[in-house]
């Protein structure tokens, strides 16, 4: 199995951070946010009002100090205290209202984005899934979307709220005393430079951390799904070591993020505090000289302290915004991937996708295929395949290991796209059919069967239309000789098979996959060595039942054993990426030494010998 990974071109943040724009990335969220924009704008307005209320408190303090306190007016002091209490309660209520306004809609935004991601994954070609590790895709649908939701709930609002609060606050400071206000403005230029440097460095580290989370998720998922192999070969220590190494790398990256955040937070805290200290000294001198009232100094310092959190939170909010921008990039790396083309979406024809009156079976014409990521100078896997499976005929496909049999069968339902030539189903080019219609005509069963965490009945009926029910299910189980073991299960066809169907034996899973392939009575059937895991007696019973099904369909069957070959009307020999011989089993035994050698079992013995070496 080829190693799956996120390609280097899909990780731009580490190699070329200068090409990255956090704002441009985050703006791509707008289509998902647009339906809830009214509540978000309302929440932002409420938060701005609440934050600006905190700037009214210093003005009340100025009035208290210069008025009731100076005049020793006790009633006035209590009146001022009541004002401050009411302002505090109003501020708390408004921030609570903001939280209520954004909670439900943003949960909906996250749900819509996750649903869109899942739908896109279903429509992406097999070549995409061959390249990408499942853990990387899983982390994009969980951790990354959680970061996006957190950004929309907090940093998005408070970057605006704090910016407005700082502007209003500095206007109040300058109005109270412009000389002290200018002192507090001195840290602005160095802070802008520091934030720019921090943002650029943090973007790289944040991307690295999120990619490493995906790698770690992949290791965990593979270890869980392959737990039988891990335990069977005693590889738990090596798997634990691999996990530990990745966890250490992630830990180091997270510590690098923490160091960057600690550094910017310390500087953003220190510089304004230094300016506030300077303003305090200068203001005290002015009060002593009678140039400034004590109330004005108290109000000025209170306003400056009220601006501490909006200023100090800049680093924290920028960090969360960078992580959200990186998460958004990673999300859209999947969403931007090209879907399977569906050139036939507008093709006219019968509802079943086959031309009227044409019954021509399956025809391969000069079919060529190479994997999309193969080197340019690599020979194609399939090269000039010409083959005709007649209507109602069963064609066995035979060849040595790695000759391209499975690849050829995967081309019929367009799991892979042809590199050249064409495939016709009853005279119609498959590339001109909508995929949904094509896959309603062609049913497949693979050598390595995949079952889902659902009941046996649900797994089998995936191969049929929505109108299929119990009769079709029982018929398919009978064909696959699966009725016996299914009926012995605790809940029969309602029994949950568990993840990957690993609670069943390999032969049981293979029979259920075969039942799924035949349940919909497909016009075209593609079977990739569907009986390899069965014992001799079960195989004979399945073959006897399968012959009845094959009479009503046009089938292409990958075969390795003579017993499977005997199901077919004719046999095609695939060698070196080409069809080198076509005929009945007996004809090829007489005329093709390679076929006779394959059927003799010598090929299997050679494969075992090479594997042992």
Secondary structure, DSSP 8 states (H G I E B T S, - for coil): -------GGG-HHHH-GGG--HHHHHHTTHHHHGGGHHHHHHHHHHHHHHHHHHHHHHHHHHHHIIIIIHHT-HHHHHHHHHHHHHHHHHHHHHHHHHHHHHHHHHHHHHHHHHHHHHHHHHHB-HHHHHHS-HHHHHHHHTHHHHHHHHIIIIIHHHHHHHHHHHHHHHHHHHHH-HHHHHHHHTTHHHHHHHHHHHHHHHHHHHHHHHHHHHHHHHHHHHHHHTHHHHHHTT-HHHHHHHHHHHHHHHHHHHHHHHHHHHHHHHHHHHHHHHHHHHHHHHHHHHHHTTSS-HHHHHHHHHHHHHTHHHHHHHHHHHHHHHHHHHHHHHHHHHHTS-B---GGGG----TTSS-TT----EEEEEEEE--TTS-TTS--SEEEEEEEE-TT-EEEEEE-TTSSHHHHHHHHTTSS--SEEEEEETTEEGGGS-HHHHHHHEEEE-SS----SSBHHHHHHTTS-TT--HHHHHHHHHHTT-HHHHHTSTTGGG-B--GGGTTS-HHHHHHHHHHHHHTT--SEEEEESTTTTS-HHHHHHHHHHHHHHHTTSEEEEE--SHHHHTT-SEEEEEETTEEEEEE-HHHHHHH-HHHHHHHHTHHHHHHHHHHH-
